Amino acid sequence: MVSIMNEALKLQVGHKVLEVGAGSGWHASTVAEIVAPSNLPRERWGHVYTIEIIPRLAEFAKRNIEKAGYGDRVTVICGDGSEGYPPQAPYDRILVTAAAPYVPPTLKQQLKTGGIMVIPVGAVGFFQTLLRITKVNDETLEEDLGGVAFVPLVGKHGHRL
């Protein structure tokens, strides 16, 4: 799923990426390897901001990212990812790793024109669709990338559990 989502994002060197749901830090690290490869000069690097609502998971992700050598390319934030992360917006790409009941308007707003978001949307359980959303001017185009099963997104724009 990590590879499928990364490919759907059409990641490029230099992109600024928001990941909603840091988990273990693995997915953010794979994105950092693409947008900020260590064999290129730092001035060409992009950056990954990953936000996690569960404090213990945010700390776990931060430790794993630092141990793996990506601490200079990935910033871990503890907070409500369904609200995005306005201080670094707008983003070239947004990656959501938990299923939302709908596409949060705050995330659409934080996406650059021409930017891409990949997000699972649907009910809690096995009835979710992976969407690729491309922002064109002030409108968004949605593509259905198929059925998926993710943990529920929680927070202001998440599921009420």
MIDRENLO-224226 format. One line per 3 residues: number of its first residue (from 1); for each residue x, y, z of N, C-alpha, C. Coordinates in steps of 0.05 Angstrom, whole numbers. Layout:
BEGIN
NUM = X/Y/Z/X/Y/Z/X/Y/Z ~ ...
***
This chain:
BEGIN
1 = 17/-24/0/0/0/0/18/25/0 ~ 40/24/14/58/47/15/68/54/-14 ~ 76/33/-28/86/38/-56/63/48/-74
4 = 40/37/-71/17/46/-88/11/75/-82 ~ 10/82/-57/4/110/-50/26/129/-59 ~ 51/121/-56/73/138/-65/72/142/-95
7 = 66/121/-110/64/123/-139/41/141/-147 ~ 19/138/-133/-5/155/-139/0/184/-134 ~ 18/190/-115/24/218/-109/42/232/-130
10 = 55/216/-147/73/226/-167/94/245/-154 ~ 107/234/-134/127/249/-118/151/257/-135 ~ 162/280/-130/186/290/-143/205/303/-123
13 = 230/303/-131/251/316/-114/242/345/-110 ~ 244/354/-85/238/382/-78/210/386/-68 ~ 192/366/-70/165/370/-60/164/373/-30
16 = 145/390/-22/138/393/7/113/376/11 ~ 115/357/29/93/337/32/83/338/61 ~ 56/336/64/44/332/90/33/303/90
19 = 41/288/111/30/262/116/13/264/141 ~ -12/255/139/-31/254/161/-31/225/171 ~ -21/221/196/-19/195/208/9/184/206
22 = 26/191/225/55/183/224/59/154/229 ~ 42/142/246/46/113/252/74/108/262 ~ 88/89/249/115/82/257/136/100/246
25 = 129/116/226/148/134/212/158/122/186 ~ 151/97/181/161/83/157/152/98/131 ~ 126/104/128/117/116/104/130/143/99
28 = 131/159/120/144/186/117/173/183/108 ~ 187/163/118/215/158/110/217/150/80 ~ 199/134/71/199/127/42/194/151/25
31 = 176/169/33/171/193/18/195/211/19 ~ 208/214/42/232/230/44/254/221/25 ~ 257/195/22/277/184/4/273/193/-25
34 = 248/197/-32/241/206/-59/243/236/-62 ~ 233/252/-43/232/281/-46/258/295/-37 ~ 274/280/-21/299/291/-11/321/270/-10
37 = 329/259/-33/349/238/-33/376/249/-24 ~ 389/233/-7/414/242/6/437/246/-14 ~ 434/235/-38/456/238/-58/454/265/-73
40 = 434/281/-67/431/308/-79/438/329/-59 ~ 446/353/-68/451/375/-49/426/383/-34 ~ 430/390/-9/407/397/9/389/419/-3
43 = 400/437/-18/383/459/-29/362/449/-49 ~ 366/425/-59/346/413/-77/325/396/-62 ~ 330/391/-37/313/373/-21/285/385/-17
46 = 266/368/-16/239/374/-6/239/368/24 ~ 215/367/35/212/360/63/186/347/68 ~ 185/329/88/161/316/96/153/325/124
49 = 128/333/127/117/340/153/96/318/158 ~ 100/304/180/81/282/187/68/289/213 ~ 42/287/214/27/295/238/12/271/249
52 = 14/266/275/2/243/288/-14/253/313 ~ -39/244/315/-56/253/337/-50/238/364 ~ -39/214/362/-33/198/386/-5/204/395
55 = -2/217/419/25/225/428/46/203/428 ~ 39/179/438/58/157/439/67/149/411 ~ 49/149/392/56/142/365/74/164/352
58 = 68/189/358/85/211/348/113/208/358 ~ 117/201/383/144/197/394/157/173/382 ~ 142/151/379/152/127/366/162/133/338
61 = 145/147/322/153/154/295/178/171/295 ~ 179/190/312/203/209/313/228/193/319 ~ 227/175/338/251/159/345/259/142/321
64 = 240/129/308/246/111/285/257/127/262 ~ 246/151/256/255/168/234/284/177/239 ~ 290/185/264/317/193/271/337/170/269
67 = 329/147/280/346/123/278/353/115/249 ~ 333/119/232/336/111/204/352/132/188 ~ 358/155/200/374/176/187/358/196/171
70 = 332/198/176/315/217/161/306/241/178 ~ 317/245/201/310/267/219/314/294/207 ~ 332/297/188/336/323/175/318/328/151
73 = 301/308/144/283/310/121/254/306/129 ~ 249/297/154/222/292/163/218/306/190 ~ 196/321/192/189/334/217/164/321/228
76 = 164/311/253/141/298/265/127/318/283 ~ 101/321/279/84/339/295/63/322/309 ~ 57/328/334/35/316/349/12/335/347
79 = -10/326/335/-33/343/332/-55/330/316 ~ -76/344/310/-99/335/295/-94/337/265 ~ -86/316/253/-80/316/224/-103/321/206
82 = -128/317/216/-151/322/200/-154/352/194 ~ -140/368/210/-139/397/206/-115/406/190 ~ -98/386/182/-74/392/167/-53/404/185
85 = -35/419/173/-14/433/188/-9/460/174 ~ -26/480/181/-25/507/168/2/521/168 ~ 19/518/189/44/533/189/62/528/165
88 = 61/505/152/78/499/130/63/498/103 ~ 37/503/104/20/502/79/28/525/61 ~ 24/522/35/12/500/21/32/478/15
91 = 21/454/9/37/430/4/34/422/-25 ~ 56/411/-36/56/399/-63/40/373/-63 ~ 42/359/-41/29/333/-38/19/330/-10
94 = -4/316/-7/-15/309/19/-22/279/18 ~ -14/265/38/-17/236/40/-32/231/66 ~ -55/217/65/-70/211/89/-70/181/92
97 = -62/172/116/-59/143/121/-80/131/139 ~ -103/144/141/-126/135/156/-151/143/141 ~ -172/126/143/-196/131/127/-213/154/140
100 = -219/173/124/-236/196/132/-265/191/123 ~ -284/202/137/-312/199/129/-318/216/104 ~ -301/236/98/-303/254/75/-276/267/72
103 = -272/280/50/-246/294/46/-247/320/62 ~ -230/323/83/-230/347/99/-225/372/83 ~ -242/392/85/-238/417/69/-212/431/77
106 = -203/428/102/-178/440/110/-154/429/95 ~ -156/403/88/-134/391/73/-135/401/44 ~ -158/403/32/-161/414/5/-149/443/4
109 = -155/458/24/-146/486/25/-115/488/27 ~ -103/468/40/-74/469/44/-58/457/21 ~ -72/447/1/-59/436/-23/-54/458/-43
112 = -30/459/-54/-23/478/-75/-39/473/-100 ~ -43/493/-116/-54/490/-143/-35/471/-158 ~ -46/451/-170/-30/431/-184/-21/408/-165
115 = -27/411/-140/-20/391/-120/-38/366/-121 ~ -28/345/-108/-42/319/-107/-45/310/-78 ~ -69/300/-72/-74/287/-46/-83/259/-51
118 = -73/240/-35/-83/213/-35/-95/207/-8 ~ -120/198/-8/-135/195/18/-155/173/15 ~ -156/155/35/-178/135/36/-202/148/48
121 = -225/144/36/-250/156/46/-272/134/47 ~ -286/134/70/-308/115/73/-313/109/102 ~ -330/89/106/-339/81/133/-316/66/147
124 = -320/64/173/-301/49/189/-304/19/181 ~ -282/6/175/-284/-22/166/-274/-25/138 ~ -287/-42/123/-277/-50/96/-291/-37/73
127 = -304/-14/76/-319/-1/54/-307/27/50 ~ -282/27/40/-268/52/35/-257/52/7 ~ -254/77/-3/-243/81/-30/-218/98/-28
130 = -197/90/-42/-173/107/-43/-178/127/-65 ~ -176/153/-58/-180/175/-77/-154/189/-82 ~ -150/197/-108/-129/215/-115/-143/241/-122
133 = -136/262/-108/-149/288/-112/-127/307/-123 ~ -133/319/-146/-115/339/-158/-128/366/-157 ~ -114/386/-147/-124/413/-145/-118/428/-171
136 = -139/437/-184/-137/452/-209/-150/479/-203 ~ -134/500/-201/-144/527/-193/-158/524/-166 ~ -184/532/-165/-198/529/-139/-216/504/-138
139 = -214/487/-158/-230/463/-160/-212/439/-155 ~ -225/416/-148/-210/392/-145/-222/370/-162 ~ -205/354/-174/-214/331/-190/-208/306/-174
142 = -228/287/-173/-225/263/-157/-223/239/-176 ~ -204/221/-169/-201/195/-184/-204/173/-163 ~ -219/153/-170/-223/129/-153/-200/110/-160
145 = -183/104/-140/-161/85/-144/-167/57/-134 ~ -191/52/-125/-199/25/-116/-205/23/-87 ~ -215/-1/-80/-223/-6/-52/-199/-12/-34
148 = -201/-2/-9/-180/-6/11/-192/-9/38 ~ -175/-16/57/-183/-19/86/-162/-6/103 ~ -169/16/116/-150/31/133/-163/35/161
151 = -147/41/180/-157/49/206/-172/75/203 ~ -191/82/221/-206/107/218/-189/131/225 ~ -193/153/210/-182/179/217/-198/190/240
154 = -185/200/260/-198/212/283/-190/242/283 ~ -205/258/298/-200/286/300/-225/302/290 ~ -222/327/287/-245/345/280/-259/335/255
157 = -244/327/235/-256/318/209/-255/288/206 ~ -252/274/228/-250/245/227/-276/232/236 ~ -274/206/239/-297/190/248/-303/195/278
160 = -328/193/285/-335/195/313/-337/166/323 ~ -317/158/339/-316/130/348/-329/127/375
***
